[in-house]
Amino acid sequence: TLLHLPHENPRHANRMQRAAIALLLHALYCHVNKCATHLGVAYEPRRLLLLGKPGAGKSFVAKVLILLTRMVLNEQGAAAGGAPTGVAAFEAGVKTWHSFLRIPVGSKFSTSFDGLGASGELQQKLAPLFMLLGDELSMSGRTLFGWIAHQTRTGIANGHGNNEPFGGPKLPFVVMSGDFHQLDPVFDSPVYKPGSASANSNYGRQAYLMFGDVILLEEVVRQHESQVKLRTMLDSMRDGAGATGYDMEFVKSRRLPQLAASERRLFEEDGHGTLWVFYTHEKAWARNRAVLERRNLAVPVVKVRARNNGSHARRAIAKDF
């Protein structure tokens, strides 16, 4: 399979982004050349936290790391990733942790995994894995993190990983990316929270403490310099500032009726990458539905073969489905 970097060019990385890429390239060089050290730096399992505010380029670095690993090792399965929710996984181009690592749900999720091993199917999937990448770390609680560390430990190297979380040297590179200012995990404790809890949760906390390398991306690259007011407002929201911390005159100036006709047209047409912000879920859904219905006229958004056997099926019209 021909592997390439379609949009994520490492040469476009800033200084701190290059630091993360350099750590991976060092590990790949030592792995390929079977050397214990390179440039005076020992080759050992790398556990890296890639942290930064929205727009700092975490997703860019993550995609570069995955693609470089696959290119150097010429193996699609050499790099893989996961995320705690379906939306996060879709945005990052990975699978959910539960799907990727066969993590159970419901009551089995809380049951101790001590003594449980990865299935043969998972062992086969993880056999070529060199780098594991996780996205939206803030939403991955201690229990989920414990399952991630356990499933990779028992699944890596055909089930012959050592007793360390993630399998120790059998999994050379693990990166967890996120922003702890964003959403916390649901029905779970953040990985950084100390204290004793369930066995699975404690194991997740132990796994988190193994991450000895931290790269903090502070340079926002997503917003242009001309959007200083927007960036300042987003930073205030991220830090939990009250209404007084916002430039309310700037917020009011961005209401649709206040915009020039030429700019307002960009919001009314599709394909310009404009951002709409609503104060209720109902209004947001009304806007999203209108756009989907409009696009659906030309090309179906999704085709679903539906069947309704209910008592009122014959009286229903297609739009009700």
FITORDREN-696527 format. One record per residue (C-alpha): residue in three letters; x, y, z. Coordinates in pm, 1 decimal. Example, Ala and Ser with C-alpha at 12.3 -4.5 7.8 and 13.67 -1.06 7.14 Angstrom:
! residues 2
type; xx; yy; zz
ALA; 1230.0; -450.0; 780.0
SER; 1367.0; -106.0; 714.0
END
This chain:
! residues 321
type; xx; yy; zz
THR; 0.0; 0.0; 0.0
LEU; 135.2; 342.5; -92.5
LEU; 144.7; 562.0; 218.2
HIS; 181.2; 936.9; 196.0
LEU; 123.4; 1264.6; 379.8
PRO; -165.6; 1425.7; 190.7
HIS; -202.6; 1739.5; 399.8
GLU; -2.8; 1690.5; 719.9
ASN; 349.8; 1797.3; 626.0
PRO; 595.4; 1780.2; 922.3
ARG; 788.3; 2072.0; 772.3
HIS; 494.7; 2296.3; 860.4
ALA; 524.1; 2218.2; 1233.9
ASN; 623.0; 2485.9; 1484.1
ARG; 895.1; 2438.7; 1747.5
MET; 693.0; 2247.2; 2008.5
GLN; 513.7; 2040.2; 1745.6
ARG; 853.9; 1942.8; 1606.1
ALA; 960.3; 1830.8; 1953.7
ALA; 686.5; 1564.7; 1957.0
ILE; 774.3; 1455.6; 1603.9
ALA; 1145.0; 1435.0; 1697.1
LEU; 1070.0; 1202.1; 1989.5
LEU; 885.0; 966.5; 1758.7
LEU; 1155.5; 975.7; 1490.1
HIS; 1416.9; 893.9; 1755.9
ALA; 1216.3; 589.4; 1865.2
LEU; 1163.3; 478.0; 1505.3
TYR; 1532.7; 515.6; 1424.1
CYS; 1637.5; 305.3; 1724.1
HIS; 1371.7; 46.0; 1647.7
VAL; 1466.5; 6.9; 1281.7
ASN; 1842.8; 8.3; 1348.1
LYS; 1816.0; -197.1; 1668.1
CYS; 2025.5; 46.4; 1872.4
ALA; 1999.1; 114.0; 2245.5
THR; 2086.8; 483.6; 2216.7
HIS; 2095.8; 751.2; 1949.7
LEU; 2242.5; 1100.3; 1980.0
GLY; 2306.4; 1027.6; 2346.0
VAL; 1939.9; 955.9; 2420.3
ALA; 1844.0; 607.0; 2539.2
TYR; 1581.1; 409.3; 2352.9
GLU; 1313.3; 320.4; 2604.9
PRO; 932.8; 306.0; 2611.2
ARG; 804.5; 659.2; 2555.8
ARG; 487.9; 775.7; 2731.6
LEU; 400.6; 1123.9; 2607.8
LEU; 127.5; 1371.6; 2700.7
LEU; 50.7; 1614.6; 2418.8
LEU; -146.4; 1898.1; 2576.7
GLY; -269.0; 2230.2; 2441.5
LYS; -559.1; 2465.6; 2397.2
PRO; -800.8; 2440.9; 2103.9
GLY; -637.2; 2545.0; 1778.9
ALA; -282.2; 2469.8; 1896.8
GLY; -236.1; 2191.5; 1643.8
LYS; -277.9; 1875.5; 1851.8
SER; -473.9; 1704.5; 1575.5
PHE; -212.1; 1803.3; 1318.5
VAL; 66.8; 1650.1; 1528.2
ALA; -138.5; 1336.6; 1595.6
LYS; -198.2; 1278.4; 1223.9
VAL; 169.3; 1336.9; 1145.1
LEU; 277.7; 1087.9; 1413.4
ILE; 40.3; 820.2; 1286.4
LEU; 131.2; 867.9; 920.7
LEU; 507.7; 884.9; 983.1
THR; 497.6; 563.7; 1184.5
ARG; 309.1; 383.7; 907.7
MET; 543.6; 519.3; 641.0
VAL; 869.2; 432.0; 817.2
LEU; 757.0; 82.8; 916.7
ASN; 556.5; 29.6; 596.5
GLU; 272.4; -113.7; 800.1
GLN; -78.8; 26.7; 840.2
GLY; -121.7; -145.0; 1174.8
ALA; 199.2; 3.6; 1316.4
ALA; 3.8; 305.7; 1440.1
ALA; -351.1; 322.6; 1571.8
GLY; -557.8; 546.5; 1791.2
GLY; -870.8; 575.6; 1996.4
ALA; -1103.3; 829.3; 2156.5
PRO; -1361.0; 809.2; 2438.2
THR; -1668.7; 904.7; 2232.2
GLY; -1801.4; 849.8; 1882.0
VAL; -1791.2; 1219.7; 1791.3
ALA; -1432.2; 1258.1; 1915.5
ALA; -1330.2; 943.4; 1728.6
PHE; -1493.3; 1064.7; 1405.5
GLU; -1321.4; 1403.2; 1426.3
ALA; -981.6; 1242.7; 1492.8
GLY; -1020.7; 975.3; 1226.6
VAL; -987.7; 688.4; 1475.2
LYS; -1218.8; 442.3; 1650.8
THR; -1368.9; 462.5; 1997.3
TRP; -1164.0; 290.0; 2265.4
HIS; -1447.2; 45.8; 2331.1
SER; -1460.7; -56.4; 1966.1
PHE; -1088.3; -63.4; 1899.3
LEU; -981.0; -249.9; 2214.6
ARG; -1299.1; -452.5; 2269.0
ILE; -1367.4; -285.7; 2603.4
PRO; -1698.3; -402.2; 2755.8
VAL; -1984.8; -171.3; 2850.3
GLY; -2249.3; -176.2; 3121.9
SER; -2184.0; -365.8; 3443.6
LYS; -1890.8; -555.1; 3287.6
PHE; -1707.9; -224.3; 3247.0
SER; -1694.4; -186.6; 3626.2
THR; -1608.3; -552.8; 3690.9
SER; -1241.1; -610.1; 3769.1
PHE; -1038.1; -706.2; 3461.7
ASP; -776.6; -878.4; 3678.6
GLY; -708.5; -1217.0; 3522.1
LEU; -882.9; -1133.6; 3195.1
GLY; -681.1; -1149.3; 2875.2
ALA; -725.9; -998.1; 2532.4
SER; -900.6; -1209.8; 2270.8
GLY; -708.5; -1373.9; 1990.7
GLU; -868.5; -1129.5; 1747.3
LEU; -738.9; -830.8; 1945.6
GLN; -393.6; -988.2; 1981.8
GLN; -377.1; -1026.0; 1605.1
LYS; -485.5; -663.6; 1554.4
LEU; -222.1; -530.4; 1795.4
ALA; 60.4; -757.8; 1675.7
PRO; 225.7; -492.0; 1449.9
LEU; 147.3; -195.1; 1679.9
PHE; 438.8; 40.4; 1746.6
MET; 257.2; 359.3; 1844.0
LEU; -75.8; 405.8; 2021.1
LEU; -239.6; 747.6; 2018.0
GLY; -531.9; 863.9; 2227.8
ASP; -739.7; 1177.0; 2170.5
GLU; -956.2; 1385.5; 2408.2
LEU; -766.8; 1272.3; 2717.8
SER; -977.4; 1492.9; 2946.0
MET; -1283.5; 1275.4; 2871.1
SER; -1099.3; 947.1; 2931.9
GLY; -1158.1; 869.2; 3298.6
ARG; -944.8; 655.7; 3525.9
THR; -1151.3; 339.7; 3476.3
LEU; -1149.8; 370.8; 3097.6
PHE; -777.9; 447.2; 3105.8
GLY; -726.7; 133.6; 3312.8
TRP; -904.6; -74.3; 3050.2
ILE; -696.5; 83.9; 2772.0
ALA; -372.4; 3.9; 2955.2
HIS; -491.6; -347.9; 3041.3
GLN; -617.4; -442.0; 2695.0
THR; -298.3; -324.4; 2527.2
ARG; -83.5; -500.0; 2790.0
THR; -257.9; -832.9; 2736.2
GLY; -300.5; -787.1; 2361.6
ILE; 37.9; -654.3; 2249.6
ALA; 306.5; -889.9; 2114.5
ASN; 52.3; -1170.2; 2073.6
GLY; -28.4; -1159.9; 2443.1
HIS; 333.3; -1164.7; 2559.3
GLY; 358.6; -807.2; 2685.8
ASN; 516.4; -765.8; 3029.1
ASN; 325.3; -674.1; 3343.9
GLU; 356.3; -297.6; 3299.0
PRO; 52.7; -100.4; 3178.0
PHE; 49.7; -84.3; 2796.6
GLY; 291.8; -378.9; 2778.9
GLY; 613.6; -192.9; 2864.1
PRO; 885.6; -217.0; 2593.5
LYS; 654.7; -425.3; 2373.8
LEU; 468.5; -102.0; 2293.3
PRO; 746.7; 153.7; 2236.4
PHE; 542.2; 472.1; 2189.4
VAL; 218.0; 587.8; 2351.2
VAL; 81.0; 942.0; 2307.0
MET; -223.1; 1082.6; 2482.4
SER; -349.8; 1413.7; 2347.7
GLY; -599.4; 1656.1; 2497.8
ASP; -679.9; 1962.8; 2702.3
PHE; -771.3; 1926.2; 3070.2
HIS; -965.4; 2254.4; 3050.9
GLN; -1224.9; 2077.5; 2837.2
LEU; -1497.2; 1825.7; 2926.1
ASP; -1445.1; 1583.4; 3214.5
PRO; -1527.3; 1211.4; 3183.3
VAL; -1886.8; 1099.5; 3238.4
PHE; -1948.9; 877.1; 3543.2
ASP; -1574.1; 844.7; 3595.9
SER; -1289.2; 1033.6; 3764.9
PRO; -1029.1; 1234.6; 3572.1
VAL; -699.3; 1053.5; 3531.3
TYR; -516.2; 1325.2; 3723.5
LYS; -736.5; 1288.9; 4032.6
PRO; -549.7; 1110.1; 4315.7
GLY; -696.5; 872.7; 4571.7
SER; -795.1; 509.2; 4586.9
ALA; -1104.1; 376.6; 4409.1
SER; -1190.1; 51.3; 4229.3
ALA; -915.3; -181.5; 4107.5
ASN; -972.4; -79.9; 3745.4
SER; -964.1; 288.1; 3835.5
ASN; -647.8; 250.4; 4040.3
TYR; -479.9; 73.4; 3751.3
GLY; -578.3; 359.7; 3520.7
ARG; -427.8; 609.3; 3762.8
GLN; -108.2; 401.6; 3777.5
ALA; -91.8; 395.5; 3397.1
TYR; -138.3; 773.1; 3376.8
LEU; 148.9; 834.7; 3619.2
MET; 382.9; 653.6; 3380.8
PHE; 361.0; 941.0; 3132.4
GLY; 690.2; 1112.8; 3206.7
ASP; 710.4; 1334.8; 2899.2
VAL; 484.8; 1636.7; 2848.4
ILE; 474.7; 1868.4; 2548.6
LEU; 256.0; 2176.1; 2588.4
LEU; 139.1; 2338.7; 2266.1
GLU; 68.4; 2703.2; 2342.7
GLU; 87.1; 2870.0; 2001.8
VAL; -259.1; 2886.7; 1848.4
VAL; -234.6; 2818.3; 1477.6
ARG; -599.4; 2766.3; 1384.4
GLN; -707.3; 3130.4; 1421.4
HIS; -545.3; 3394.1; 1203.7
GLU; -370.3; 3689.8; 1368.2
SER; -657.6; 3906.9; 1250.7
GLN; -886.8; 3716.8; 1487.8
VAL; -723.1; 3838.4; 1808.5
LYS; -1055.5; 3929.8; 1971.7
LEU; -1202.8; 3588.4; 1897.0
ARG; -892.5; 3414.7; 2032.2
THR; -901.2; 3623.8; 2349.4
MET; -1266.8; 3538.6; 2403.5
LEU; -1204.4; 3166.7; 2349.0
ASP; -917.7; 3175.2; 2599.9
SER; -1144.7; 3345.4; 2854.3
MET; -1411.3; 3079.4; 2804.5
ARG; -1150.0; 2804.3; 2836.6
ASP; -1026.7; 2946.2; 3167.7
GLY; -1380.8; 2974.9; 3305.4
ALA; -1403.2; 3353.9; 3310.4
GLY; -1740.4; 3511.7; 3386.2
ALA; -1935.7; 3739.9; 3155.8
THR; -1717.2; 4032.6; 3261.9
GLY; -1418.4; 3851.6; 3111.2
TYR; -1564.3; 3875.1; 2762.2
ASP; -1570.0; 4166.8; 2521.9
MET; -1949.3; 4179.3; 2496.4
GLU; -1941.5; 4455.7; 2238.3
PHE; -1742.6; 4222.9; 2014.4
VAL; -1997.6; 3943.7; 2073.0
LYS; -2286.5; 4175.8; 1985.8
SER; -2108.8; 4295.6; 1672.1
ARG; -2100.1; 3938.2; 1540.1
ARG; -2478.1; 3891.5; 1540.3
LEU; -2603.7; 3810.7; 1191.5
PRO; -2812.2; 4130.5; 1145.2
GLN; -2507.1; 4341.3; 1237.8
LEU; -2282.6; 4197.9; 966.0
ALA; -2225.7; 4355.2; 627.6
ALA; -2432.1; 4205.0; 346.8
SER; -2125.5; 4051.5; 182.1
GLU; -2021.8; 3875.1; 504.2
ARG; -2376.9; 3775.0; 592.8
ARG; -2399.6; 3599.5; 257.9
LEU; -2107.5; 3374.9; 359.4
PHE; -2312.0; 3248.8; 653.1
GLU; -2619.9; 3190.5; 443.8
GLU; -2435.9; 2987.9; 177.0
ASP; -2280.1; 2645.7; 231.1
GLY; -1913.1; 2566.8; 198.5
HIS; -1749.6; 2876.5; 351.5
GLY; -1651.3; 2717.8; 686.5
THR; -1848.9; 2970.2; 890.4
LEU; -1926.7; 2903.0; 1255.5
TRP; -2276.1; 2948.8; 1396.6
VAL; -2326.6; 2971.4; 1773.6
PHE; -2673.0; 2932.2; 1930.9
TYR; -2781.6; 2962.6; 2291.5
THR; -3010.2; 2655.5; 2292.3
HIS; -2982.9; 2302.1; 2155.7
GLU; -3319.0; 2345.6; 1984.6
LYS; -3200.8; 2639.5; 1775.1
ALA; -2875.4; 2463.6; 1688.8
TRP; -3062.6; 2153.4; 1573.9
ALA; -3308.6; 2362.5; 1369.6
ARG; -3016.3; 2516.9; 1181.6
ASN; -2840.0; 2181.3; 1131.4
ARG; -3158.5; 2015.0; 1011.1
ALA; -3229.0; 2291.6; 760.0
VAL; -2877.3; 2257.9; 615.1
LEU; -2901.8; 1878.4; 595.3
GLU; -3239.6; 1892.7; 426.1
ARG; -3111.8; 2145.8; 174.4
ARG; -2805.4; 1937.3; 90.6
ASN; -3017.4; 1625.2; 76.6
LEU; -3204.7; 1765.9; -225.3
ALA; -2896.0; 1732.2; -445.3
VAL; -2719.3; 1430.1; -295.2
PRO; -2867.3; 1216.9; -15.3
VAL; -2686.8; 1276.3; 312.6
VAL; -2736.6; 910.1; 398.0
LYS; -2945.3; 628.4; 251.9
VAL; -3132.9; 419.0; 506.0
ARG; -3359.2; 128.5; 421.2
ALA; -3629.9; 172.3; 685.1
ARG; -3912.1; -61.2; 780.1
ASN; -4187.8; 15.8; 1025.3
ASN; -4419.1; -264.4; 1135.6
GLY; -4602.3; -59.2; 1395.4
SER; -4977.7; -18.7; 1410.4
HIS; -4965.2; 328.1; 1250.6
ALA; -4714.5; 243.8; 976.3
ARG; -4962.4; 268.0; 687.8
ARG; -5072.9; 617.9; 788.7
ALA; -4718.1; 750.5; 825.0
ILE; -4555.7; 956.9; 551.1
ALA; -4193.3; 923.8; 448.1
LYS; -4083.5; 1239.9; 629.0
ASP; -4188.5; 1090.1; 964.2
PHE; -3910.1; 837.6; 930.2
END
